[in-house]
Amino acid sequence: MFWLSHHHPDEYNRTYVLAGVRVCARCLGTYPVLAGVFLGLFALKAPLQWEWDVPVVLGLTLPALVDWAVGRFRPASGSNAVRTLTGILLGVGLGRSLYVHVQRPLPAVLLAQALLVTGVAVPVILATYRRPRPE
């Protein structure tokens, strides 16, 4: 089921098997935490701006980006525990930026996060794009 795991068979080491279904290790950490943080911030009526939003959200996003980038260059590296942990951190950062964004579209925290992700992802994807996949 591709919607639960966006990995090809040669990347199944990056997934967990839950009830017979493969689930991406990082996404398993990211999406439930993102939803919890997002809903929790609404329940707490959290402020829409904290002076530390940008550095904290970027700091929470960076570990997942670094782990993902290393994995693109060295596919056999890393562990699912680390992927899930970096996904949890990413979920917290995304939850905060999404919370602000749905109330004040395109806040500085979301734009900074998007620039960081793009600045890391585009060069890594371009550098690893033509690498042959194992059969």
C-alpha positions in Angstrom: 0.0 0.0 0.0 1.9 3.0 -1.3 0.1 5.6 0.7 1.6 4.2 3.9 5.1 3.6 2.5 6.5 5.6 -0.3 9.6 3.3 -0.5 10.6 0.9 -3.2 11.4 -2.7 -2.3 15.1 -1.9 -2.1 14.3 0.6 0.6 12.2 -1.6 2.8 14.8 -1.4 5.5 13.4 2.1 6.0 10.0 0.8 6.9 8.2 -1.0 9.7 5.7 -3.7 9.1 2.5 -3.0 11.1 -0.4 -5.5 10.7 1.2 -6.7 7.5 1.5 -3.2 5.9 4.8 -1.4 5.4 4.9 2.1 7.0 7.7 4.6 6.5 9.7 4.9 9.7 10.1 8.7 9.5 6.5 9.3 8.5 5.3 7.1 11.4 7.0 9.7 13.7 6.1 12.8 11.7 2.4 12.6 11.0 0.8 11.6 14.3 3.0 14.1 16.2 2.2 16.8 13.6 -1.5 16.2 14.2 -1.1 16.1 17.9 0.9 19.3 18.1 -1.4 21.1 15.6 -4.5 20.2 17.6 -2.8 20.8 20.9 -1.8 24.3 20.0 -5.4 25.0 19.0 -6.7 23.6 22.3 -4.2 25.7 24.3 -5.0 28.8 22.2 -1.2 29.2 21.7 0.1 32.5 20.5 0.6 33.0 16.8 4.1 34.3 17.3 6.9 33.5 19.6 10.3 35.1 19.2 12.0 31.7 19.1 9.6 30.2 16.4 12.0 30.4 13.5 15.2 29.0 15.1 13.3 26.3 17.1 11.3 25.2 14.1 14.4 25.1 11.9 16.3 23.2 14.6 13.5 20.7 14.8 13.4 20.3 11.0 17.1 20.0 10.4 17.8 16.5 11.9 15.2 14.9 9.6 16.7 16.7 6.6 20.3 15.6 7.5 19.2 12.0 8.1 17.3 12.0 4.9 20.2 13.5 2.9 22.7 11.0 4.4 20.4 8.2 3.4 20.2 9.4 -0.2 24.0 9.3 -0.5 24.4 6.1 1.6 21.2 4.1 1.3 22.3 1.3 3.7 23.1 3.8 6.5 20.9 4.8 9.4 18.3 3.1 11.5 14.6 3.1 11.7 14.8 4.3 15.4 16.7 7.4 14.3 14.3 7.9 11.3 11.4 7.8 13.7 13.0 10.1 16.2 13.9 12.7 13.5 10.3 12.3 12.2 9.0 13.1 15.7 11.1 16.3 15.8 10.0 17.2 12.3 6.4 16.6 13.3 6.7 19.1 16.2 8.2 21.7 13.9 5.6 21.2 11.1 2.8 21.2 13.7 3.9 24.6 14.9 4.4 26.2 11.5 1.1 24.7 10.2 -0.7 26.0 13.3 0.4 29.5 12.5 -0.1 29.2 8.8 -3.7 28.2 8.9 -4.5 31.4 10.9 -2.0 33.8 9.2 -1.0 32.4 5.8 2.6 32.3 4.9 4.2 33.3 8.2 7.9 33.8 8.5 8.3 30.5 10.4 6.8 28.5 7.5 8.7 30.4 4.8 12.0 29.8 6.7 11.2 26.1 7.0 10.3 25.9 3.3 13.6 27.6 2.3 15.6 25.2 4.6 13.9 22.1 3.1 14.3 23.4 -0.4 17.9 24.4 0.1 18.8 20.9 1.3 16.5 18.8 -0.8 17.0 20.2 -4.3 20.9 19.8 -4.3 20.6 16.3 -2.7 18.0 15.2 -5.2 19.9 16.6 -8.1 23.2 14.9 -6.9 21.5 11.5 -6.5 18.9 11.5 -9.2 20.6 9.4 -11.8 21.9 6.8 -9.4 20.8 3.4 -10.5 18.3 1.5 -8.3 19.2 -2.0 -7.2 17.1 -4.7 -8.9 
